[in-house]
Amino acid sequence: SRGDWGLGSPKANIASPICILGVMNAIIASGVGGPEVLSLQETARPCLGEREVLIEVKATAINRADTLQRKGAYPPPPGASTILGLEAVGVVAELGPNCTSSVKVGDKVMALLGGGGYAEYVNVDERHIMPIPEGMPFSTAAAIPEVWLTAYQLLYFVGQIQPGDWVLIHAGGSGVGTAATQLATAAGAKVVVTAGADEKIEQAKTLGAVAGVNYKNGPWAEAVKAATGGHGVDLVLDCIGASYWE
């Protein structure tokens, strides 16, 4: 739980050296383009800033934002690593100066990153890490920070989802879509998805969706309304944007 990590605790961890000397392997982009611009190379291991921890990466995940950054269409935020990778999981290897949480060297954690996940080591603000649940493999935990937190934030913090709500999830076969379907179902809502393939709709139903509409078969609005028995939807999670508003 959040409390177990003691982010408000006055006790500070003893800081490790600010900068770790040495090299690591990372996936480096030689330019913009397709996957062919990526290659495994040696690069410097990251230095640690205030309240940062160093994670020895065990697994990472591929997000659409990574592919857009590789193509030059989604630059990293100022000051972030130019190495791709918006999430990673692994073991805490070092603590930077003035860490105040209860995280310690050897802890298994997952992290939300501004970049740098495609590497053997990554530095991250201690406030952006979470403990990996006991028994969860690294390969599973690596899919949580970016996709599942996005879906949770949209459904709970923004959408204020309630039991019994009808929830329309566009791009129901996407990462956020599949996570949102499961989260909304767990919240007691009724989910309708849209997707561009019948196979994606069937998969969404195995995750809890009660109905799905293939948008390639024609306008989806009336089909969604029919799926809700004429009620319509109480909440829409829209990963598509402008074309659906039009």
Disulfide bonds with the S-S distance in Angstrom:
Cys19-Cys47 2.10
